[in-house]
């Protein structure tokens, strides 16, 4: 089976190709150079008008589309670019492939508003920023397509294989090691899942032929604040927590608007597929294990 992974130089994409290449023939693409790879990699800009060259190169049976602009402030500043990269790219992938090619689209909790707690798959989407709107657009193209697809809404945490990049977890860890003061939001709820555990769930869907044209929520099994997550992470890594302050998202006036409740209800996925998603401590322990590898 041939799988094309977009966004392969990013946090989730790099982990997907590293793990899935042990079982499948992986073709990967990203918008930046990514050296020392053990799989087929092609630098490709999702803003390109045509995806024919990419599809001819990979000739995939399945596409895992996790390439995206995820910085909320950048998306607000460059809305057309965000809508094209995160949303219209789905339309281009559909147009460039035949109807037998299945698509897994990595979406986000940001398609929902702050008014929802433990948002369900069938709840109305109402994005509060350009990033969320761009992901809603990508979902729209799949929902109205002739494809077998899985739209996976999730909230991920993890470590970057690509050392040119750094994310939320690395920022917390590096700040603690340097003794730098940071603020973590105590008024933002989420239920994160690690990139390795999400990869395991996507592999389960692929290997059992369960890409069945539906929206599914795959996240952690326990809700916490960003502050609680950071405290538990540093406790597990035995790093100092003294310089971490409780913050509030409402004090950041120049930040892209973001829902304060980012929690996703994953009951449907767990019940339908008999899967047990990780608790908060399991998610943090997974990060710790990979951090010390």
FIROTI-769270 format. One record per residue (C-alpha): residue in three letters; x, y, z. Coordinates in steps of 0.5 Angstrom, whole numbers, padded with zeros to 4 digits. Each point is the difference from the previous one (the first is absolute). Layout:
<recs>
REC   residuo    east   north      up
REC       ALA       X       Y       Z
...
</recs>
This chain:
<recs>
REC   residuo    east   north      up
REC       UNK    0000    0000    0000
REC       UNK    0003    0007   -0002
REC       UNK   -0002    0006    0005
REC       UNK    0002    0007   -0002
REC       UNK    0001    0004    0007
REC       UNK   -0001    0008   -0001
REC       UNK    0004    0004    0005
REC       UNK    0005   -0005    0001
REC       UNK    0005    0005    0003
REC       UNK   -0005    0002    0005
REC       UNK   -0001   -0003    0007
REC       UNK   -0005   -0005   -0002
REC       UNK    0002   -0001   -0007
REC       UNK    0007   -0002    0002
REC       UNK   -0003   -0005    0005
REC       UNK   -0005   -0003   -0004
REC       UNK    0005   -0001   -0006
REC       UNK    0006   -0003    0005
REC       UNK   -0005   -0005    0003
REC       UNK   -0005   -0002   -0006
REC       UNK    0006   -0001   -0004
REC       UNK    0002   -0006    0004
REC       UNK   -0007   -0003   -0003
REC       UNK   -0001    0004   -0007
REC       UNK    0003    0003   -0006
REC       UNK    0000    0007    0003
REC       UNK    0001    0006   -0005
REC       UNK    0000    0007    0004
REC       UNK    0000    0007   -0002
REC       UNK    0001    0007    0004
REC       UNK    0001    0007   -0002
REC       UNK    0007    0000    0003
REC       UNK    0007   -0004   -0001
REC       UNK    0000   -0006    0005
REC       UNK    0007   -0004    0000
REC       UNK    0002   -0007    0002
REC       UNK   -0006   -0003   -0002
REC       UNK   -0002   -0008    0000
REC       UNK   -0006    0001   -0005
REC       UNK   -0001    0003   -0007
REC       UNK   -0001    0008    0001
REC       UNK   -0002    0005   -0004
REC       UNK    0000    0008    0001
REC       UNK   -0007    0002   -0002
REC       UNK   -0003    0007    0001
REC       UNK   -0008   -0001    0001
REC       UNK   -0001    0007   -0003
REC       UNK    0002   -0003   -0007
REC       UNK   -0006    0000   -0005
REC       UNK    0001   -0007   -0002
REC       UNK    0001   -0006    0004
REC       UNK    0001   -0005   -0006
REC       UNK    0007    0000    0001
REC       UNK    0000   -0002    0007
REC       UNK   -0005   -0006   -0001
REC       UNK    0003   -0003   -0006
REC       UNK    0007    0000    0004
REC       UNK   -0004   -0003    0006
REC       UNK   -0006   -0004   -0003
REC       UNK   -0003   -0001    0007
REC       UNK   -0005   -0005    0002
REC       UNK   -0001    0005    0006
REC       UNK    0001    0007    0002
REC       UNK    0001    0002    0007
REC       UNK    0000    0008   -0001
REC       UNK    0003    0003    0006
REC       UNK    0003    0006   -0003
REC       UNK   -0002    0006    0002
REC       UNK    0001    0007    0003
REC       UNK   -0002    0000    0007
REC       UNK    0003    0006    0003
REC       UNK   -0007    0004    0002
REC       UNK    0004    0007   -0001
REC       UNK    0003   -0002   -0006
REC       UNK   -0007   -0002   -0003
REC       UNK   -0003    0006    0002
REC       UNK    0005    0004   -0003
REC       UNK    0000   -0004   -0007
REC       UNK   -0007   -0002    0000
REC       UNK    0000   -0002   -0008
REC       UNK    0006   -0004    0001
REC       UNK   -0003   -0004    0006
REC       UNK   -0006   -0001   -0004
REC       UNK    0004   -0003   -0006
REC       UNK    0005   -0004    0004
REC       UNK   -0005   -0003    0006
REC       UNK   -0006    0000   -0004
REC       UNK    0000    0000   -0008
REC       UNK    0006   -0005    0000
REC       UNK   -0005   -0005    0002
REC       UNK   -0004    0002   -0007
REC       UNK    0006   -0001   -0004
REC       UNK    0002   -0007    0003
REC       UNK   -0007   -0002   -0002
REC       UNK    0001    0003   -0007
REC       UNK    0007   -0003   -0001
REC       UNK   -0002   -0007    0002
REC       UNK   -0005   -0005   -0002
REC       UNK   -0006   -0002    0004
REC       UNK    0003   -0007    0003
REC       UNK    0005    0005    0004
REC       UNK   -0002    0000    0007
REC       UNK    0002    0006    0004
REC       UNK    0001    0001    0008
REC       UNK    0000    0008    0001
REC       UNK    0002    0002    0007
REC       UNK   -0004    0006    0002
REC       UNK   -0001    0003    0007
REC       UNK   -0004    0002    0006
REC       UNK    0001    0007   -0003
REC       UNK   -0006   -0001   -0004
REC       UNK   -0005    0001    0006
REC       UNK   -0001    0006    0004
REC       UNK    0001    0001    0008
REC       UNK   -0007   -0001    0001
REC       UNK    0001   -0008    0000
REC       UNK    0002   -0004    0005
REC       UNK    0003   -0007   -0002
REC       UNK   -0003    0001   -0008
REC       UNK   -0003   -0006   -0003
REC       UNK    0001   -0001   -0008
REC       UNK   -0007    0002   -0001
REC       UNK    0000    0007    0003
REC       UNK    0000    0006   -0004
REC       UNK    0007    0003   -0002
REC       UNK    0001    0007    0001
REC       UNK    0007    0002    0000
REC       UNK    0003    0006    0003
REC       UNK    0006    0001   -0004
REC       UNK    0003    0000   -0007
REC       UNK    0003   -0007    0002
REC       UNK   -0006   -0003    0002
REC       UNK   -0004    0002   -0006
REC       UNK    0006   -0002   -0005
REC       UNK   -0001   -0007    0004
REC       UNK   -0008    0000   -0001
REC       UNK    0001    0002   -0007
REC       UNK    0005   -0007   -0001
REC       UNK   -0006   -0004    0003
REC       UNK   -0005    0003   -0004
REC       UNK    0004   -0002   -0006
REC       UNK    0000   -0007    0002
REC       UNK   -0007   -0001    0003
REC       UNK   -0002    0002   -0007
REC       UNK    0004   -0005   -0004
REC       UNK   -0001   -0007   -0003
REC       UNK    0006   -0002    0005
REC       UNK    0001   -0005    0005
REC       UNK    0003    0005    0006
REC       UNK    0001    0001    0007
REC       UNK    0000    0007    0003
REC       UNK    0004   -0001    0006
REC       UNK   -0001    0006    0005
REC       UNK    0005    0000    0005
REC       UNK    0005    0004    0005
REC       UNK    0007   -0003    0000
REC       UNK    0006    0001    0004
REC       UNK    0007   -0003   -0001
REC       UNK    0007    0001   -0002
REC       UNK    0003    0002   -0007
REC       UNK    0004   -0005   -0004
REC       UNK    0002    0006   -0004
REC       UNK    0005    0004    0004
REC       UNK   -0001    0006   -0004
REC       UNK   -0007    0001    0004
REC       UNK   -0002    0000    0007
REC       UNK   -0007    0000    0003
REC       UNK   -0004    0001    0006
REC       UNK    0003   -0006    0004
REC       UNK    0007    0002   -0002
REC       UNK   -0001    0007    0002
REC       UNK   -0002   -0002    0007
REC       UNK    0005   -0005    0001
REC       UNK    0006    0005   -0003
REC       UNK   -0003    0006    0004
REC       UNK    0000   -0004    0007
REC       UNK    0007   -0002   -0002
REC       UNK    0003    0007   -0001
REC       UNK   -0004    0002    0006
REC       UNK   -0004    0005   -0004
REC       UNK   -0007    0002    0002
REC       UNK   -0006   -0001   -0004
REC       UNK   -0007    0000    0001
REC       UNK   -0005   -0006   -0002
REC       UNK   -0007    0001    0000
REC       UNK   -0005   -0002    0006
REC       UNK   -0006    0002   -0004
REC       UNK    0001   -0004   -0006
REC       UNK   -0003   -0008    0000
REC       UNK    0003   -0005   -0005
REC       UNK    0000   -0008    0000
REC       UNK    0007   -0001   -0004
REC       UNK    0003   -0006   -0003
REC       UNK    0007   -0002   -0002
REC       UNK    0002    0000   -0007
REC       UNK    0002   -0007    0001
REC       UNK   -0007   -0002    0003
REC       UNK   -0003    0003   -0005
REC       UNK    0004   -0003   -0005
REC       UNK   -0002   -0007    0003
REC       UNK   -0007    0002   -0001
REC       UNK    0001    0002   -0008
REC       UNK    0004   -0007   -0001
REC       UNK   -0006   -0003    0003
REC       UNK   -0005    0003   -0005
REC       UNK    0005   -0001   -0006
REC       UNK    0001   -0008    0002
REC       UNK   -0007   -0002    0001
REC       UNK   -0003    0004   -0006
REC       UNK   -0004    0005    0005
REC       UNK    0001    0006   -0004
REC       UNK   -0008    0000   -0001
REC       UNK   -0002    0008   -0002
REC       UNK   -0001    0002    0007
REC       UNK    0002    0006    0005
REC       UNK    0003   -0003    0006
REC       UNK    0003    0003    0006
REC       UNK    0007   -0003    0003
REC       UNK    0003    0003    0006
REC       UNK    0002   -0001    0007
REC       UNK   -0005   -0003    0005
REC       UNK    0001    0005    0005
REC       UNK   -0001    0008    0000
REC       UNK    0005    0005    0003
REC       UNK    0002    0007    0000
REC       UNK    0007    0002   -0004
REC       UNK    0002    0001    0007
REC       UNK   -0001   -0006    0003
REC       UNK    0003   -0004   -0006
REC       UNK    0006    0004    0000
REC       UNK    0001   -0001    0008
REC       UNK   -0001   -0008   -0001
REC       UNK    0005    0000   -0006
REC       UNK    0005    0003    0004
REC       UNK   -0001   -0004    0006
REC       UNK    0001   -0006   -0004
REC       UNK    0006    0002   -0003
REC       UNK    0002    0003    0007
REC       UNK    0002    0007   -0003
REC       UNK   -0002    0006    0004
REC       UNK   -0006    0003    0000
REC       UNK    0001    0006    0005
REC       UNK    0000    0005   -0006
REC       UNK   -0006   -0002   -0003
REC       UNK   -0006    0005    0001
REC       UNK   -0008   -0001   -0001
REC       UNK   -0002    0004   -0006
REC       UNK   -0006    0002   -0003
REC       UNK   -0002    0000   -0007
REC       UNK   -0004    0006    0000
REC       UNK    0006    0005    0002
REC       UNK    0003   -0002   -0007
REC       UNK   -0003    0006   -0004
REC       UNK    0004   -0001   -0006
REC       UNK   -0001   -0008    0000
REC       UNK   -0004   -0003   -0005
REC       UNK   -0007   -0001    0003
REC       UNK    0000   -0008    0002
REC       UNK   -0006   -0004    0004
REC       UNK    0002    0000    0007
REC       UNK   -0004   -0007    0000
REC       UNK    0004   -0004   -0005
REC       UNK   -0003   -0007    0003
REC       UNK   -0002   -0005   -0005
REC       UNK   -0005   -0006    0002
REC       UNK    0003   -0007   -0003
REC       UNK   -0005   -0004    0003
REC       UNK   -0003   -0002   -0008
REC       UNK    0007   -0002   -0002
REC       UNK    0002   -0004    0006
REC       UNK   -0007   -0004    0000
REC       UNK    0000   -0001   -0007
REC       UNK    0007   -0003   -0001
REC       UNK    0001   -0003    0007
REC       UNK    0006    0005    0001
REC       UNK    0002    0003    0007
REC       UNK    0003    0006   -0001
REC       UNK    0006    0003    0005
REC       UNK   -0001    0003    0007
REC       UNK    0004    0007    0001
REC       UNK    0005   -0004    0004
REC       UNK    0001   -0005   -0006
REC       UNK    0001    0005   -0005
REC       UNK    0005    0004    0005
REC       UNK    0004   -0007    0001
REC       UNK    0000   -0001   -0008
REC       UNK    0003    0007   -0001
REC       UNK    0005   -0002    0006
REC       UNK    0002   -0006   -0003
REC       UNK    0002    0003   -0007
REC       UNK    0003    0006    0003
REC       UNK    0005   -0005    0004
REC       UNK    0001   -0005   -0006
</recs>
